[in-house]
Amino acid sequence: MTALAPLWSAESIAIIGATERAGAMGRLPLDYLQRFGYQGKIYPVNPKGGTILGLDAFSSMAEVPERVELALIMVPAASVAQAVTDCANAGVGVAVVMSSGFAEAGDAGALAQADLVMIAKASGMRLVGPNCIGSVGGKKKVLATFSPVFGSDSTRVEAGSLALISQSGALGYGTYSLAQERGLPVGIAVTTGNEADVTALEVAAEISYDDSVSGVLLYLEGLESIDALRGIASRKPTAILKAGRSTAGAAAAASHTGALASEDRVVDAAIKAAGAIRVNDVEHLLDAGAAFASERTLAGKRVAIVTTSGGSGILAVDALEAEGLELASLDPKTIAALEEVIPAYGNATNPVDVTAAVMSEPGLFEKCLALVAADPHVDAIIACFCVLTGNDVEKIAHALVETRNVRDLPIVVARTGAAALAPQGAMLLNAAQIPAFPTPERAVRALSILHAVSQPKRTIAVRPPLCAPLATPTVGANEIELKSALASAGLPIPESLLATTLDEALAGVARVGGRAVFKAVVPGLLHKSDAGGVLLDIGADAAEDAFHQLKKLGGDVLVERFVPKGVEALVGITGSTLGRVLTVGVGGVLTEIISDVTLALLPVSGDEVNAMIDQTRLAKLFAGARGAPAVDREAFVNLVLRLTDATRDWPAMSELDLNPVTVLSDGAWILDAAYVAPGTQEEHSPVEQ
């Protein structure tokens, strides 16, 4: 047994603070363990001893006659430290502190919580919580919880292939009850509370090695380790409901990149890079669970729709495009065979509309399903039907099950109609591991989830560096200093010179070819365009006025070779709690308003940079939009890779902002660069600088 496995499969459980008092928290685990048929040993611990609910009670852990695998600590906060000490001395494997009044209650509680961890670690005991509602293991009827969900006569505790791990106890068991209502096979549920020691990711990591588990569902309030998540997702399909989406953090970012690379966007990128799925709400999390419980994989994107409702079929087609899947092109032989069995007012092409005739013509739906399933151009099937009742739904359910004998494809159902119209239909589909959803959109989304978790997992990019690392810029490094350093690493920087006098500015225009860009060089001015500090295409005749205009801003003037109009991109590198982050997207003065960027954790490969381009409008812009010529995408990719290599030793929480990077038909140029050292970011509005 692994270190944390007692949470769902303990052979012995002690309840410290056990009592017979009706309604008391310390009674509930005893009630649940006895009611649901736990076969292991139960040791109630109460200073009064005697018996509790027919079980011998012990006055302390020292009196318990054997080493206990799992202890539930259910005493007031002031008594918890002694209870943890007693468990540690008794050799308990895992202690769950259900008491509250610790880190969630303030600084004093946080100190008391830290003491609990020190006591546990000194003995090698693992500590779950505090402020934790406990765990459930269906296979062995481990009810190590006081959640009221298990006081309901409708609640079942059974073995199942899904594991639900939640930092929040109340939300976790509320989600567990909703899963039961939908017939989802949640066999393990663990809540982790304050996570003083054991984290939800650590629990998920151990569970992910269990061959009986088909998928992991997580509710997290923080994401502390991308490596841990990557390991979990490499072993089991994993969906994460991550709380705390917020744009507040962007207000403290000094650069465009810092504002765009919000912590929540970084979390999105990290979860995606790990091969897991991020979901938006509890319903979405359970939809992912339904897909995982099917125990199928979906490598391809080609989906066939078989429907009794033209409207449902159209909605499903719309959803396919939105979710990145494709409407399968059926083989002509399949279409011809379908035309022989589908009524003339139906449709034999995809989506296949068998119409309401399915209710009056026995075997019609079954024949269509079999033909579609046999088509080699189909990777998955969505079956849509509406307002069918009783035996009709059950017949369709049986037909879907039989389709697996033709070809074992992923199948999902969109059944738009009240469950009460045919309650047995849902049971049949669940038993056959065929997920059913009330709308076509959710059915398609479930297939999209299945497709995403079935793809090969990302490996850490390993490639020869394109250049040696640069020294870290000095605090307050200006554009000239920064560009000089980047140029030394082989990055494309237009020729320029710093002018402190008008004569120097005029000489500079001639030196860079007669067409120049004038930029104000003012300490602390990051976004020069917003301040009127950038003047474009300046020739000798306009140089004097331009120079004097920029000098009024209080600094010198950078005279730089003019680069003709191209596609403006943004490239940035920022820090995060999960590692350094690359941002790529549409650049220019409206970058933050357009906000068309994508993020990836470093390091990255060329393929990954190309994938980032494809996730933004840059892909179309680079290819030549609205009659514009195509630009040098390869040069841009090489620029990004060289930049990540050149800056790999820079401080983890620094910000580097290249905006714009102008991409032409024959190369790419860095036109503006800004560096922000760690700890020097100033709060500002992300749009109005």
Protein Blocks (a to p, Z undefined) as FASTA:
>chain_A
ZZklmmmmcfbdcdehiafbehiaklmmmmmmmmnopabdcddddfklmaeehiacdfbf
klpcbdcfbdcddbdfklmmmmmmmmmmnopabdcdfbghilmnojklmmmmmmmmmmmm
mnopacehehiebjadfklopacbfbfklmpfkbccdddfbdcddfblklmmmmmmmmmm
nopacfbdcdekjolmbcfklmmmmmmmpmkbgbdcdddfbdfbfklmmmmmmmpccddd
dehiafklmmmpfbfklmmmgfklmmmmmmmmnopacdfbfklmmmmmmmmmnopacfbl
cdcdddfbfklmmmmmmmmmmnopacddddfklmmmmmmmgcfklcfbdcddebjmlmmm
ghklmmmmmmmmmpmkbfbdcdddehiahjlmmmmmmmmmmmmmmoccddddddeddfkl
ommlmmmmmmnopacdfbfklmmmmmmmmmmmmpccddddddddfbdcdddddehiafkl
mmmmmmmnopacddddddfbfklmmmmmmmnnopacdddddehiablmlnopacehiafk
lmmmmmmmmmmnopacdddddddddddddddddddfkbccdddddedjklmmnopacddd
ddddfklmmmmmmmpmklmmmnogghiacddfklmmmmmmmmmmmmmmgcfkbccddddd
dddfkbccdfbdcdddehiaccddfklZZ
